[in-house]
Amino acid sequence: MLRAVSPLELPGLPFTGPDPAARRRAVREASDDDLIEACVSLARSLREPDLAPLARAAGLPLAEVVASPFAVRAVALGVQVGATSRHRELRASVDWTEHLAPEVADPEHDVWDRGVLATGKYQGFTADAPHAIYDPAHVSKWGPHEMMHRAAGFFWRPGLTRWELYLSARLNELAPVVLWYGPEQVMRLEEGAFDRKAAGASPAARLAHARWRVEDDAALVARARRTVAQLRDGIAHFDRELSSIDAERARGVRVPAPHPFLDSSGDATAYVVGHHARLTSPDVAAALSIVPEETRASDIGVYRDRVEALFDRLLFSPLRVDYEEAAERRARRTVWDLLLRAGHLGDGADEDLEDDYADATAVLRGAPCDVDAWRARVRDALGRERAAVVLADGSSEGRALDALADGVGQVVPCAWALLDQPDALARFAASEAILDRAPLHHRACAWLEDAPPAVREMAAFEAAIAGAKRDDGVERLCADPDHLPDLLDGRVMKSGAFGLVHCEHDVLTAHAAFAGGELTSPARAPVTLLVGAFFDEVSVVPLPDAVARVWAALEGAAEAGEMVAAIDADLDAPSEGFPTSGDAWIRELCLAGALGYCPR
């Protein structure tokens, strides 16, 4: 029997005022010491409750939820309304552009590339979606950001105009974007202001880096002092954007808000281009018409006030998450999700489901909800073939494995075949490893950590191939490797694209056999492989220990003569078919692209 989880209580910042604008102004005008004290007090209060149930309800890794105090609050707001996350790779794609808006279709949508399942420019986000999409290709800040979107609801009415959609798109992005650059950076991990390059280099949040949860008072105050400016800046950004939107509503023309790198007006215009045809199609309109006004605003002024109130709640309101109520709302949103996915088929699904919409309208307004029964109703209404796509919604009951199978077959095909476990894909899909913010080959390797050594090593080798990158310094700034002069008159540059893979099994021979259609277990024979990309090819070079040691010790660049001498001094009797001297090895590595040669 499952133990009931107590409701979650979360206090907010202690600033007061007669309305949301006054409370925001109180923060902006507060002294640094008062603001730091308020943020530290908030952080301390969020240490006490168990936040693991919140992360489970949101479908997010715990580390993303607790990355910062305001990440906790944003996720709580999303869970309150019944939202959760659906895994991008485990959710069958209903590509609505094919039927509803072919002019914005993207041929790269749903195509795997180097362990990443590509998403089209317009297919990646819809404001009217009931649940968030969890995409491992995104950085960890997307989790709270997407949950904030769900808490914001959306604007829609039958026959909505492009101008209304533009205004609503700006409003829908307002609180989630301000959260991203403002409040969510306060005390976040080991960060200060958001750094896009640093976030891309370390896309996953790690629990150990959420130091605000364990630091003593002095360290917590210092952390708040370093980052509290982000809160003020975020509120100022919110006020500028809201003022611009109010001016647009009054004047009927676009009024961009000044910002060094954000263009919310341009983004909202792009949303209209990508989504107006979809939102005015009969199939989608039928699915959205059942959503109640508490979630779907039909008046721009009402939606504007709702967004302002949401940001106010993020900052100041005590929040209470009743997990039983959240689960009931999540079930209702799942019915909405199924019907909206059916509408996106764009083939008259609204007519097939016409008899179900009245019941769904009641469900979304609080009538009892049996998700399994609704899944059966959708199957009966659409027929098995069409329903199969709709029902593969990424939930535990509708986990799609086809895209994941294609991805695994691209990045670790031989390792997966060697594993030879029919249920491996389903277990991988249900594991924590699938949630890491990393390319698929890295996640597959992590999941295979407990596999037999030969399988584990094959996965590491294939992951190195799948993730091989190019080094334009070696490619563009060094001599043609096919016509190298005397090496003693120049320097060699180490390619940053290459890495060593050490194996106790001969994965190279087994992989070559697999490519030829033969699956054989790798023989036990230690091998060191140098793997990387050179122009459009992936190079794999088996190395003797002497060459591997010299290559690993090289940092940046070195005199070619010194590297030749180092290899010659350490090189044992060469194996048949391999270079026999340091000079020959340098030339071999230049041909592979692992080194570049720069003459004097």
C-alpha positions in Angstrom: 0.0 0.0 0.0 1.4 3.4 -1.0 2.0 5.8 1.9 0.3 9.2 1.5 2.6 12.1 1.0 2.0 15.1 3.1 1.2 18.4 1.3 4.2 20.6 0.6 4.2 24.1 2.1 6.6 26.7 0.7 6.9 30.3 2.0 7.7 33.2 -0.3 9.6 36.4 0.0 8.3 38.7 2.8 7.7 41.9 0.8 4.3 43.4 1.0 2.2 45.9 -0.9 -1.4 46.6 -2.0 -0.9 45.0 -5.5 1.7 43.0 -7.5 3.4 46.1 -8.9 3.8 47.5 -5.4 5.3 44.3 -4.1 7.8 44.2 -7.1 8.7 47.8 -6.4 9.4 46.9 -2.8 12.0 44.4 -3.9 13.6 46.8 -6.3 13.8 49.5 -3.6 15.0 47.3 -0.8 18.5 47.6 0.5 21.0 44.9 -0.4 21.1 43.7 3.2 17.3 43.4 3.4 17.1 41.6 0.1 20.0 39.2 1.0 18.3 38.5 4.4 15.0 37.7 2.6 16.6 35.4 0.1 18.7 33.6 2.8 15.6 33.1 4.9 13.7 31.7 1.9 16.5 29.3 1.1 16.7 28.1 4.7 12.9 27.4 4.8 13.2 25.4 1.6 15.7 23.0 3.1 13.3 21.5 5.5 10.6 19.8 3.3 11.3 16.6 1.3 11.3 17.7 -2.3 11.7 14.3 -3.9 7.9 13.9 -4.2 7.8 17.2 -6.0 10.4 16.1 -8.5 8.6 12.8 -9.1 5.3 14.7 -9.7 7.0 17.0 -12.2 8.8 14.2 -14.0 12.1 15.9 -13.4 15.5 15.0 -11.9 15.6 16.1 -8.3 18.8 18.1 -9.0 17.0 20.3 -11.5 14.2 21.0 -9.0 16.5 22.0 -6.2 19.1 23.8 -8.4 17.9 27.1 -6.8 15.2 28.2 -4.4 13.1 29.7 -7.2 13.4 26.6 -9.3 11.6 24.8 -6.4 8.9 27.4 -6.4 8.5 27.4 -10.2 8.2 23.6 -10.3 5.7 23.7 -7.5 3.5 26.1 -9.5 3.5 23.8 -12.4 2.7 20.7 -10.3 -0.1 22.6 -8.5 -2.0 22.9 -11.8 -1.5 19.3 -12.6 1.4 19.5 -15.1 4.2 17.0 -15.4 6.9 16.3 -18.0 6.8 13.9 -20.9 10.1 12.6 -22.3 10.8 13.9 -25.8 12.3 10.6 -27.0 9.6 8.4 -25.5 6.6 10.4 -26.9 5.6 9.6 -30.4 5.7 12.7 -32.5 2.5 14.0 -34.0 4.0 16.3 -36.6 1.0 18.6 -37.1 2.9 20.7 -39.7 2.3 18.0 -42.3 -1.4 18.5 -42.3 -2.0 21.8 -40.6 0.9 24.1 -41.6 3.1 22.5 -44.2 4.8 25.9 -44.9 6.6 25.7 -41.5 7.6 22.0 -41.7 11.2 21.1 -40.9 12.7 18.1 -42.7 15.1 17.6 -39.7 12.3 17.1 -37.2 12.5 13.7 -35.5 15.9 12.9 -37.1 18.7 11.6 -34.9 22.1 13.4 -35.2 25.0 12.5 -33.0 22.8 11.2 -30.2 20.3 14.1 -30.3 16.8 13.7 -31.6 16.2 17.0 -33.5 13.1 19.0 -33.0 11.7 21.4 -35.7 11.8 25.1 -35.1 8.0 25.3 -34.5 7.3 21.8 -33.3 9.3 22.1 -30.1 7.0 24.3 -28.1 3.2 24.9 -28.0 1.8 27.2 -25.3 -1.5 25.2 -25.3 0.2 21.9 -24.3 -1.0 20.5 -21.0 2.3 18.9 -20.0 5.9 20.0 -20.4 8.3 18.2 -22.8 11.5 16.9 -21.3 14.2 17.1 -23.9 17.6 15.7 -22.9 19.2 18.0 -25.5 18.2 21.0 -23.4 20.1 22.4 -20.4 18.7 21.7 -16.9 17.1 25.2 -16.6 14.5 24.1 -19.0 12.7 21.9 -16.4 11.5 24.8 -14.1 11.1 27.1 -17.2 8.7 24.6 -18.8 6.7 24.0 -15.6 6.3 27.8 -15.3 4.9 27.8 -18.9 2.3 25.2 -17.8 1.4 27.3 -14.8 0.9 30.3 -17.0 -1.9 28.6 -19.0 -2.6 30.1 -22.5 -4.9 32.3 -24.5 -7.2 30.9 -27.1 -10.6 31.6 -28.5 -12.4 30.4 -31.6 -11.2 32.5 -34.6 -8.4 34.2 -32.7 -6.6 36.8 -34.7 -2.9 37.0 -35.5 -2.6 40.1 -33.4 -4.2 38.4 -30.4 -1.9 35.4 -30.8 1.1 37.8 -30.9 0.1 39.5 -27.7 -0.6 36.2 -26.0 2.7 34.7 -27.1 4.6 37.6 -25.5 2.5 37.2 -22.3 3.0 33.5 -22.2 6.8 33.8 -22.4 7.0 36.6 -19.9 7.2 34.9 -16.5 9.2 31.8 -17.7 11.8 33.9 -19.5 12.2 36.3 -16.5 12.5 33.3 -14.2 15.3 31.9 -16.4 17.5 35.0 -16.3 16.3 36.5 -13.0 15.0 34.7 -9.9 16.2 31.3 -10.9 19.8 32.4 -10.9 19.6 33.5 -7.2 21.8 31.0 -5.3 21.7 28.6 -8.3 24.3 25.8 -8.2 27.8 27.3 -8.5 26.6 30.1 -10.9 26.1 33.8 -11.0 24.4 35.5 -13.9 23.3 33.0 -16.6 26.2 32.0 -18.9 25.0 30.3 -22.0 28.4 28.9 -23.0 29.0 27.5 -19.5 25.4 26.0 -19.4 26.0 24.3 -22.7 29.3 22.8 -21.5 27.6 21.4 -18.3 23.9 21.0 -19.3 22.9 18.8 -16.4 22.3 19.9 -12.8 24.1 17.9 -10.2 22.7 17.5 -6.7 26.1 18.0 -5.1 26.3 21.5 -6.7 23.1 22.7 -5.0 25.2 24.1 -2.2 22.5 26.4 -0.9 20.8 23.4 0.7 23.8 22.6 3.0 25.9 25.7 3.4 26.3 27.4 6.8 24.9 30.9 7.3 28.1 32.8 6.3 28.4 30.9 3.1 24.7 31.3 2.3 24.9 35.0 2.9 27.9 35.2 0.6 26.1 33.2 -2.1 23.1 35.5 -1.9 25.2 38.6 -2.0 26.8 37.3 -5.3 23.5 36.6 -7.0 20.8 38.8 -5.5 21.3 41.4 -8.3 19.7 38.8 -10.7 16.5 39.1 -8.7 16.3 42.9 -9.1 17.3 42.7 -12.7 14.7 40.1 -13.4 11.9 42.2 -11.8 13.1 45.2 -13.8 12.9 43.1 -17.0 9.4 41.9 -16.1 8.2 45.5 -15.6 9.8 46.7 -18.9 8.2 43.8 -20.8 4.8 44.2 -19.2 4.8 48.0 -20.0 5.7 47.3 -23.6 2.8 44.8 -23.9 0.4 47.2 -22.3 1.5 49.8 -24.8 1.0 47.4 -27.7 -2.6 46.7 -26.5 -3.3 50.4 -26.3 -1.7 51.5 -29.6 -2.2 48.4 -31.8 1.5 48.3 -33.0 4.5 46.3 -31.9 6.5 47.9 -29.1 9.7 46.0 -28.5 11.3 46.2 -25.0 15.0 47.2 -25.1 17.3 44.3 -24.0 20.9 43.4 -24.9 20.1 40.0 -26.4 16.4 39.1 -25.9 13.8 40.0 -28.5 10.5 38.9 -27.2 8.6 40.8 -29.9 10.5 39.0 -32.6 10.0 35.7 -30.9 6.2 36.3 -30.5 6.0 37.2 -34.2 7.7 33.9 -35.1 5.2 32.1 -32.9 2.4 33.5 -34.9 4.0 32.5 -38.2 4.4 28.9 -36.9 1.2 28.4 -35.0 -1.8 30.5 -36.2 -2.8 28.0 -38.9 -2.6 25.2 -36.3 -4.7 27.0 -33.7 -7.4 28.0 -36.1 -7.8 24.5 -37.7 -11.1 22.8 -36.8 -9.4 19.7 -35.3 -7.3 21.6 -32.9 -10.0 24.1 -32.1 -12.3 21.3 -31.1 -9.7 20.0 -28.6 -8.9 23.4 -27.1 -12.5 24.5 -26.7 -13.0 21.9 -23.9 -10.3 23.5 -21.7 -11.8 25.6 -18.9 -11.3 29.3 -18.5 -9.2 28.9 -15.4 -6.5 27.6 -17.7 -7.5 28.9 -21.2 -8.1 32.7 -21.1 -10.3 34.0 -23.9 -9.7 37.7 -23.2 -6.2 39.2 -23.6 -6.8 41.6 -20.7 -7.7 38.7 -18.4 -4.6 36.7 -19.6 -2.4 39.7 -19.0 -3.6 40.0 -15.3 -3.2 36.2 -14.9 0.4 36.3 -16.0 1.2 39.2 -13.6 -0.5 37.3 -10.8 1.5 34.2 -11.6 4.8 36.1 -11.3 3.6 37.6 -8.1 2.9 34.1 -6.7 6.3 32.9 -7.8 8.0 35.6 -5.7 5.8 36.2 -2.7 2.9 33.8 -2.1 2.9 30.9 0.3 2.5 27.9 -2.0 0.8 24.6 -1.0 1.1 21.5 -3.2 -1.4 18.8 -2.3 0.0 15.8 -4.2 -3.4 13.9 -4.3 -5.1 17.0 -5.8 -2.2 17.4 -8.2 -2.5 13.8 -9.3 -6.2 14.3 -10.0 -5.4 17.4 -12.1 -2.6 15.6 -13.9 -5.1 12.9 -14.9 -7.4 15.5 -16.3 -4.6 17.2 -18.2 -3.7 13.8 -19.7 -7.2 13.5 -21.1 -6.7 17.0 -22.6 -3.3 15.9 -23.9 -4.8 12.8 -25.7 -7.5 14.8 -27.3 -5.2 17.6 -28.4 -2.8 15.0 -29.9 -5.7 13.6 -31.8 -6.6 17.0 -33.1 -3.0 17.5 -34.3 -3.5 14.5 -36.6 -5.4 17.0 -38.8 -7.5 14.3 -40.5 -11.0 14.9 -39.2 -10.3 13.5 -35.7 -12.6 16.1 -34.3 -15.5 14.4 -36.0 -14.5 11.0 -34.8 -14.3 12.3 -31.2 -17.3 14.6 -31.3 -19.3 12.4 -28.9 -16.5 12.4 -26.4 -15.9 16.2 -26.2 -18.9 16.8 -23.9 -17.7 14.2 -21.4 -14.2 15.6 -21.6 -15.4 19.1 -20.9 -17.0 17.8 -17.7 -13.8 15.9 -16.8 -11.6 19.0 -17.2 -14.0 20.9 -14.9 -13.8 18.3 -12.1 -15.9 15.3 -13.0 -14.3 11.9 -12.1 -11.5 10.9 -14.4 -10.4 7.4 -15.4 -7.4 7.8 -17.7 -7.4 4.2 -18.7 -11.0 4.4 -19.7 -10.3 7.5 -21.8 -7.4 5.8 -23.5 -9.8 3.0 -24.5 -12.3 5.6 -25.8 -9.7 7.3 -27.9 -8.7 3.9 -29.3 -12.3 3.0 -30.1 -12.9 6.4 -31.8 -9.8 6.6 -33.9 -9.1 3.0 -34.7 -5.9 1.2 -33.7 -3.6 2.6 -36.3 -4.3 6.3 -35.7 -4.8 5.8 -31.9 -1.4 4.1 -31.6 0.4 7.4 -32.3 -1.9 9.4 -30.1 -1.7 7.0 -27.1 2.1 6.9 -27.3 2.2 10.1 -25.2 5.3 9.5 -23.2 3.5 8.5 -20.0 4.3 5.3 -18.2 1.2 3.8 -19.8 2.1 5.2 -23.3 5.9 5.0 -23.5 7.0 4.9 -27.2 10.2 3.0 -27.9 10.5 3.3 -31.7 12.5 6.6 -31.7 14.7 5.4 -28.9 15.4 2.1 -30.7 16.4 4.1 -33.8 18.7 6.2 -31.7 20.4 3.3 -29.9 20.8 1.6 -33.3 22.7 4.6 -34.5 25.0 5.3 -31.5 25.7 1.9 -29.8 24.4 -0.7 -32.2 27.1 -3.4 -31.7 27.0 -3.0 -27.9 23.3 -3.3 -27.8 23.4 -6.4 -30.0 26.0 -8.0 -27.8 23.9 -7.3 -24.7 21.2 -9.5 -26.3 18.4 -8.7 -23.8 14.9 -8.4 -25.3 13.7 -6.1 -22.5 16.8 -3.9 -22.5 15.2 -1.0 -24.3 12.2 -0.9 -22.0 14.4 -1.0 -18.9 16.6 1.7 -20.3 13.6 3.9 -21.0 12.3 3.4 -17.4 15.7 4.1 -15.8 17.1 7.3 -14.3 19.9 7.3 -17.0 17.4 8.3 -19.7 16.8 11.6 -17.9 20.3 12.8 -18.0 20.9 16.0 -20.0 23.3 14.4 -22.4 23.5 12.9 -25.9 22.0 9.4 -26.1 25.4 7.6 -26.4 26.5 9.0 -23.0 23.2 8.0 -21.4 23.4 4.5 -22.9 27.0 4.1 -21.6 25.8 5.2 -18.1 23.0 2.6 -18.2 25.4 -0.1 -19.4 27.8 0.4 -16.5 26.8 -2.9 -15.0 26.9 -4.8 -18.3 29.6 -7.4 -19.0 33.0 -5.7 -19.6 33.1 -6.5 -23.3 29.6 -4.9 -23.8 30.6 -1.9 -21.7 33.8 -1.3 -23.6 32.1 -1.7 -26.9 29.6 1.0 -25.9 32.4 3.3 -24.8 34.1 2.8 -28.2 30.9 3.4 -30.2 30.1 6.4 -28.0 33.4 7.9 -28.9 32.6 7.4 -32.6 29.1 8.9 -32.2 30.3 11.9 -30.3 33.4 12.6 -32.4 33.9 16.3 -33.1 36.1 18.3 -35.4 39.0 20.7 -34.6 39.1 23.5 -37.1 42.6 24.5 -35.9 44.1 21.3 -37.1 41.9 21.2 -40.2 42.4 24.8 -41.3 45.7 26.0 -39.9 48.0 23.1 -40.4 49.9 21.7 -43.4 48.3 19.2 -45.8 49.0 15.8 -44.1 49.5 14.2 -47.4 52.5 16.4 -48.3 54.5 16.9 -45.1 58.1 18.1 -45.2 60.9 17.2 -42.9 59.2 17.1 -39.4 62.2 18.3 -37.6 61.6 21.9 -38.9 58.2 22.5 -37.3 55.8 21.9 -34.5 52.8 19.6 -34.0 49.4 20.8 -32.8 47.2 18.4 -30.8 43.6 18.0 -32.0 41.1 18.7 -29.3 38.7 16.5 -31.2 40.5 13.2 -30.4 40.4 11.1 -27.2 41.9 7.8 -26.0 39.7 4.8 -25.4 41.3 2.0 -23.4 39.8 -1.5 -23.7 40.6 -4.9 -22.3 38.9 -6.5 -25.3 39.5 -6.2 -29.1 36.4 -4.1 -29.8 37.8 -2.8 -33.1 37.8 -6.2 -34.7 34.4 -7.1 -33.3 33.0 -3.8 -34.5 34.3 -4.3 -38.0 32.8 -7.8 -38.1 29.5 -6.4 -36.9 29.6 -3.7 -39.7 30.0 -6.7 -42.1 26.9 -8.4 -40.7 28.6 -10.8 -38.2 28.0 -10.5 -34.5 31.0 -11.8 -32.5 32.0 -11.3 -28.9 35.2 -9.3 -28.6 38.2 -11.4 -27.8 40.2 -10.5 -24.7 43.1 -8.5 -26.0 44.0 -5.1 -24.5 43.9 -2.2 -27.0 44.2 1.6 -26.9 42.3 3.4 -29.6 42.6 7.1 -30.6 39.2 8.3 -31.8 38.1 11.6 -33.3 36.8 13.4 -36.4 38.9 14.9 -39.2 36.8 16.9 -41.7 33.8 14.6 -42.5 35.4 11.3 -41.5 35.9 9.6 -38.1 39.4 8.3 -37.5 40.1 5.3 -35.3 43.8 4.6 -34.7 45.1 1.7 -32.6 48.1 2.9 -30.6 51.0 1.1 -28.9 51.5 2.1 -25.3 54.5 4.3 -26.2 52.6 6.4 -28.7 49.5 6.6 -26.4 51.6 7.9 -23.5 53.3 10.6 -25.7 50.0 11.7 -27.2 48.3 11.9 -23.8 51.2 13.9 -22.4 51.1 16.5 -25.2 49.4 19.7 -24.2 48.5 22.1 -27.1 51.6 22.0 -29.3 55.2 20.9 -29.1 58.3 20.7 -31.2 57.9 17.8 -33.7 61.4 16.7 -33.2 60.9 16.3 -29.4 57.8 14.2 -30.0 59.6 12.0 -32.5 62.4 11.5 -30.0 60.0 10.7 -27.1 58.2 8.0 -29.2 61.5 6.5 -30.4 62.8 6.3 -26.9 59.8 4.4 -25.6 58.8 2.4 -28.7 59.1 -1.4 -28.3 59.3 -3.9 -31.2 56.6 -2.6 -33.6 53.6 -4.8 -34.5 53.3 -5.9 -38.1 51.6 -3.3 -40.3 52.2 -0.5 -37.9 54.7 2.4 -38.2 58.2 1.6 -37.0 59.5 4.9 -35.8 58.5 8.2 -34.1 58.7 10.0 -37.4 56.3 7.5 -39.1 53.9 7.7 -36.2 53.7 11.5 -36.3 52.9 11.3 -40.0 50.3 8.6 -39.3 48.6 10.7 -36.6 48.7 13.8 -38.9 46.9 11.7 -41.7 44.3 10.7 -39.1 43.8 14.3 -38.0 44.9 13.6 -34.4 47.8 16.0 -34.9 48.4 18.9 -37.2 51.9 19.9 -38.4 53.0 23.5 -38.6 56.2 24.2 -40.5 58.5 27.1 -39.5 
